[in-house]
Amino acid sequence: MSLRQVQYHLLVGPLVALGAVLLMLLWLSGVGASTIYLWVWALPANWRMSDVGYSTQAAYVTVAGITAVYSAACLSIRLARCDIRMAMNLLRPTFAEQLVARVDELTQRRAAIIEATDAERRRIERDLHDGVQQRLVSLAVNLGMARVQLSDLPEDAWDVIDEAHREAKEAIVELSNLVRGLHPAVLEDRGLDAALSGIAGRVPIPVRLMVDLPSRPSPTIESAAYFVVSEALTNVVKHAEASRVDVTVERIGATLLVVIGDDGCGGADPSGGSGLIGLSKRVAAVDGGFSISSPVGGPTVITVELPCGS
């Protein structure tokens, strides 16, 4: 309980309660006085006959009672408004508390958007892999069978079938690369270790990979780590002129630590419009930390810290 709440409950609350008790007494007195004629007529008739001046006195008491009732109504409204104002000032969150709550709300909304986007990306990958890609494979197989079985076709028709077969195979390769770029199926099925092993096997330079994960992180964090390593290795192949790359992925407490180091020429600058900007934005989207050390002449070390819960 904060100091402001203590002030309200121990100081303002008792004062408001005391004011409410006094107002209740004023209400009762006012109602009783304004209805004095009813009380008088409830008395025996011989009392009214013996005190002939009671009517004038009762009139004064009635006016005083009506005044008391009106005053009690006005004071009740003011007391309620005062209580509301003090409660709002002392019990409502401060600006800092409101700001923290707003930040938490926006963080939760952003996490929900990222999860929804990642789920949609996985759905598109499945649709392409199980639908379009399979149709292209079937088309390529049929064209291959046509080349074998239809031997009596004119040469022009053979050329058309060969060209269609070649383009179908190229389309399959391009679609496979696109599907892998969206969300590799191996990442969802077998986890980060297997997916990163597949990336390392396709890189034309030696990659030493070490993955130490006692349990799988969330799909969003897994996806972020995968694409960070994939993009970093692509940058190494294109720009670093390295002969070796070391990739370490391990979980330390509630943090997934990803370190990519190479022995290349260095000089990587995130402000130069390279893919490093995209890496830092992807990491920032999940409240992660991104840092790079790349002096001229190397080596280059990229360190990424991703939150993965307790």
C-alpha positions as CSV (number, residue, x, y, z in Angstrom):
1,M,0.0,0.0,0.0
2,S,1.4,3.4,-1.0
3,L,1.7,6.5,1.2
4,R,-1.1,8.2,-0.7
5,Q,-3.5,5.3,0.0
6,V,-2.5,5.4,3.7
7,Q,-3.3,9.1,3.8
8,Y,-6.7,8.5,2.3
9,H,-7.7,5.5,4.5
10,L,-6.3,6.9,7.7
11,L,-7.1,10.6,7.3
12,V,-9.6,11.4,4.7
13,G,-11.7,8.3,5.2
14,P,-12.4,8.9,9.0
15,L,-13.2,12.6,8.3
16,V,-15.6,11.7,5.6
17,A,-17.2,9.1,7.9
18,L,-17.6,11.7,10.7
19,G,-19.1,14.2,8.2
20,A,-21.5,11.5,7.1
21,V,-22.6,10.8,10.7
22,L,-23.2,14.5,11.4
23,L,-25.1,14.8,8.1
24,M,-27.3,11.8,9.1
25,L,-28.1,13.6,12.4
26,L,-28.9,16.7,10.5
27,W,-31.2,14.8,8.1
28,L,-33.0,13.1,11.0
29,S,-33.4,16.4,12.9
30,G,-34.6,18.2,9.8
31,V,-37.1,15.6,8.8
32,G,-38.4,15.4,12.4
33,A,-38.7,19.2,12.7
34,S,-40.4,19.6,9.3
35,T,-43.0,17.1,10.3
36,I,-43.7,18.6,13.7
37,Y,-47.4,19.0,13.0
38,L,-47.8,15.3,12.5
39,W,-46.2,14.7,15.9
40,V,-48.4,17.3,17.5
41,W,-51.5,15.8,16.1
42,A,-50.5,12.5,17.4
43,L,-50.6,13.9,21.0
44,P,-53.8,13.8,23.0
45,A,-56.4,16.5,22.2
46,N,-56.5,17.9,25.7
47,W,-52.8,18.9,25.4
48,R,-53.5,20.9,22.3
49,M,-56.4,22.6,24.0
50,S,-54.3,23.5,27.0
51,D,-51.4,25.0,25.0
52,V,-53.1,27.3,22.4
53,G,-49.7,28.8,21.2
54,Y,-48.3,25.5,20.0
55,S,-49.4,26.3,16.4
56,T,-47.0,29.3,16.1
57,Q,-44.2,27.5,17.7
58,A,-44.7,24.5,15.4
59,A,-44.6,26.7,12.4
60,Y,-41.2,28.0,13.4
61,V,-40.0,24.5,14.0
62,T,-41.3,23.4,10.6
63,V,-39.4,26.2,8.8
64,A,-36.3,25.3,10.7
65,G,-36.7,21.7,9.8
66,I,-37.2,22.4,6.1
67,T,-34.1,24.6,6.2
68,A,-32.2,21.8,7.9
69,V,-33.3,19.3,5.2
70,Y,-32.3,21.6,2.4
71,S,-28.9,22.3,4.1
72,A,-28.4,18.5,4.6
73,A,-29.0,17.8,1.0
74,C,-26.6,20.5,-0.2
75,L,-23.9,19.4,2.3
76,S,-24.4,15.7,1.3
77,I,-23.7,16.6,-2.3
78,R,-20.6,18.6,-1.4
79,L,-19.3,15.8,0.9
80,A,-19.7,13.3,-1.8
81,R,-17.9,15.5,-4.3
82,C,-15.2,16.1,-1.8
83,D,-14.8,12.4,-1.2
84,I,-14.7,11.6,-4.9
85,R,-12.1,14.4,-5.5
86,M,-9.9,13.2,-2.7
87,A,-10.2,9.6,-3.8
88,M,-9.2,10.4,-7.3
89,N,-6.2,12.5,-6.1
90,L,-5.0,9.9,-3.6
91,L,-6.1,6.5,-4.9
92,R,-5.8,6.8,-8.7
93,P,-2.5,5.8,-10.2
94,T,0.2,8.5,-10.6
95,F,1.4,9.6,-13.9
96,A,4.4,7.4,-13.6
97,E,2.2,4.4,-12.7
98,Q,-0.1,5.2,-15.6
99,L,2.9,5.3,-17.9
100,V,4.2,2.0,-16.7
101,A,0.8,0.4,-17.2
102,R,0.6,1.9,-20.7
103,V,4.0,0.5,-21.5
104,D,3.0,-2.9,-20.3
105,E,-0.2,-2.8,-22.3
106,L,1.7,-1.8,-25.5
107,T,4.3,-4.5,-24.8
108,Q,1.6,-7.1,-24.6
109,R,-0.1,-5.9,-27.7
110,R,3.2,-5.9,-29.6
111,A,3.9,-9.4,-28.4
112,A,0.5,-10.5,-29.6
113,I,1.0,-8.9,-33.0
114,I,4.4,-10.6,-33.4
115,E,3.0,-14.0,-32.4
116,A,0.1,-13.5,-34.8
117,T,2.5,-12.5,-37.6
118,D,4.7,-15.5,-37.0
119,A,1.8,-17.8,-36.9
120,E,0.6,-16.4,-40.2
121,R,4.0,-16.8,-41.7
122,R,4.0,-20.5,-40.6
123,R,0.6,-21.0,-42.2
124,I,1.8,-19.5,-45.5
125,E,4.8,-21.7,-45.4
126,R,2.7,-24.8,-44.9
127,D,0.3,-23.8,-47.7
128,L,3.1,-23.2,-50.1
129,H,5.0,-26.4,-49.1
130,D,1.9,-28.7,-49.1
131,G,0.1,-27.0,-52.0
132,V,1.9,-25.0,-54.6
133,Q,5.2,-26.8,-54.2
134,Q,3.6,-30.2,-54.5
135,R,1.8,-29.2,-57.7
136,L,5.0,-28.0,-59.2
137,V,6.7,-31.2,-58.3
138,S,3.9,-33.2,-59.9
139,L,4.1,-31.0,-63.0
140,A,7.8,-31.6,-63.3
141,V,7.3,-35.3,-62.9
142,N,4.7,-35.3,-65.6
143,L,6.9,-33.3,-68.0
144,G,9.7,-35.7,-67.3
145,M,7.5,-38.7,-68.1
146,A,6.3,-37.0,-71.3
147,R,10.0,-36.6,-72.4
148,V,10.5,-40.3,-71.9
149,Q,7.2,-41.7,-73.3
150,L,6.4,-39.3,-76.2
151,S,9.4,-40.2,-78.4
152,D,7.6,-39.5,-81.7
153,L,7.0,-35.8,-81.2
154,P,8.4,-33.1,-83.5
155,E,11.6,-31.4,-82.5
156,D,9.8,-28.2,-81.7
157,A,7.5,-30.0,-79.3
158,W,10.5,-31.6,-77.7
159,D,12.1,-28.2,-77.2
160,V,8.9,-26.8,-75.6
161,I,8.7,-29.8,-73.2
162,D,12.4,-29.5,-72.3
163,E,12.0,-25.8,-71.6
164,A,8.9,-26.3,-69.5
165,H,10.6,-29.1,-67.5
166,R,13.6,-26.9,-66.9
167,E,11.5,-23.9,-65.8
168,A,9.4,-26.2,-63.5
169,K,12.5,-27.4,-61.7
170,E,13.8,-23.9,-61.4
171,A,10.5,-22.8,-60.0
172,I,10.6,-25.6,-57.5
173,V,14.1,-24.5,-56.3
174,E,13.0,-20.9,-56.0
175,L,9.8,-21.8,-54.1
176,S,11.8,-24.0,-51.8
177,N,14.2,-21.1,-51.0
178,L,11.1,-18.9,-50.5
179,V,9.5,-21.4,-48.2
180,R,12.7,-21.8,-46.2
181,G,13.0,-18.0,-45.9
182,L,9.4,-17.7,-44.6
183,H,9.7,-20.3,-41.9
184,P,11.6,-23.6,-42.3
185,A,9.6,-26.6,-41.5
186,V,12.5,-28.2,-39.7
187,L,12.5,-25.4,-37.2
188,E,9.0,-26.1,-36.1
189,D,9.3,-29.9,-36.2
190,R,12.8,-30.4,-34.7
191,G,13.8,-27.2,-33.1
192,L,16.6,-24.7,-33.3
193,D,19.5,-27.1,-33.2
194,A,18.4,-29.0,-36.3
195,A,17.4,-25.9,-38.2
196,L,20.7,-24.1,-37.6
197,S,22.6,-27.3,-38.5
198,G,20.9,-27.1,-41.9
199,I,22.0,-23.5,-42.4
200,A,25.5,-24.3,-41.4
201,G,25.6,-27.2,-43.8
202,R,24.7,-24.9,-46.7
203,V,27.3,-22.2,-46.0
204,P,30.4,-22.5,-48.2
205,I,32.8,-21.8,-45.4
206,P,33.4,-23.9,-42.2
207,V,30.9,-23.2,-39.5
208,R,31.4,-24.4,-35.9
209,L,28.0,-24.6,-34.3
210,M,27.3,-25.1,-30.6
211,V,23.7,-25.2,-29.4
212,D,22.9,-25.8,-25.7
213,L,19.2,-25.6,-25.0
214,P,17.8,-27.6,-22.1
215,S,14.3,-26.8,-23.4
216,R,12.8,-25.2,-26.5
217,P,12.0,-21.5,-26.2
218,S,8.8,-20.0,-27.6
219,P,8.2,-20.2,-31.3
220,T,8.6,-16.4,-31.6
221,I,12.0,-16.5,-30.0
222,E,13.1,-19.6,-31.9
223,S,12.1,-17.8,-35.2
224,A,14.0,-14.7,-34.2
225,A,17.1,-16.6,-33.3
226,Y,17.0,-18.6,-36.5
227,F,16.7,-15.6,-38.8
228,V,19.4,-13.7,-36.9
229,V,21.9,-16.6,-37.4
230,S,20.7,-17.0,-41.0
231,E,21.1,-13.3,-41.9
232,A,24.4,-13.1,-40.1
233,L,25.9,-16.0,-41.9
234,T,24.6,-14.5,-45.2
235,N,26.4,-11.3,-44.4
236,V,29.6,-13.2,-43.5
237,V,29.6,-15.0,-46.9
238,K,28.9,-11.8,-48.8
239,H,31.1,-9.3,-47.1
240,A,33.4,-10.7,-44.4
241,E,35.9,-12.7,-46.5
242,A,36.1,-15.0,-43.5
243,S,37.6,-18.5,-43.4
244,R,35.7,-19.7,-40.4
245,V,32.5,-18.8,-38.4
246,D,31.7,-19.7,-34.8
247,V,28.0,-19.8,-33.8
248,T,27.0,-20.3,-30.2
249,V,23.4,-20.6,-29.0
250,E,22.8,-21.2,-25.3
251,R,20.3,-20.4,-22.6
252,I,21.5,-18.5,-19.6
253,G,18.7,-18.1,-17.1
254,A,15.8,-16.3,-18.8
255,T,17.9,-15.2,-21.7
256,L,18.7,-16.9,-25.0
257,L,22.3,-15.9,-25.9
258,V,23.3,-16.0,-29.6
259,V,26.9,-15.2,-30.5
260,I,28.1,-15.2,-34.1
261,G,31.9,-14.6,-34.7
262,D,34.0,-14.7,-37.8
263,D,37.7,-14.1,-38.6
264,G,37.0,-11.9,-41.6
265,C,38.1,-8.4,-42.5
266,G,35.8,-6.6,-40.0
267,G,34.6,-3.1,-40.4
268,A,30.9,-3.9,-40.3
269,D,28.9,-0.8,-39.7
270,P,25.1,-1.1,-38.8
271,S,24.6,2.5,-39.9
272,G,25.8,1.7,-43.4
273,G,22.5,0.3,-44.6
274,S,23.5,-3.3,-44.4
275,G,21.5,-6.3,-43.2
276,L,22.6,-5.5,-39.7
277,I,19.9,-2.9,-39.4
278,G,17.3,-5.6,-40.2
279,L,18.9,-7.8,-37.6
280,S,18.8,-5.2,-34.9
281,K,15.1,-4.4,-35.7
282,R,14.1,-8.0,-35.6
283,V,15.8,-8.4,-32.2
284,A,14.3,-5.2,-30.9
285,A,10.8,-6.4,-31.9
286,V,11.0,-9.1,-29.2
287,D,12.6,-6.8,-26.6
288,G,16.0,-8.3,-27.2
289,G,19.5,-6.8,-27.1
290,F,21.8,-6.5,-30.1
291,S,25.4,-5.5,-30.1
292,I,28.3,-5.8,-32.6
293,S,32.0,-5.6,-32.4
294,S,33.8,-5.3,-35.8
295,P,37.0,-3.4,-35.8
296,V,38.8,-3.0,-39.1
297,G,40.8,-6.1,-39.8
298,G,38.5,-8.2,-37.7
299,P,37.3,-10.2,-36.0
300,T,33.5,-9.5,-36.1
301,V,31.4,-10.7,-33.2
302,I,27.6,-10.2,-33.1
303,T,25.9,-10.8,-29.7
304,V,22.2,-11.1,-29.4
305,E,20.2,-11.6,-26.2
306,L,16.6,-12.7,-26.5
307,P,14.2,-13.0,-23.6
308,C,12.7,-16.5,-23.3
309,G,10.9,-16.4,-20.0
310,S,11.7,-18.2,-16.8
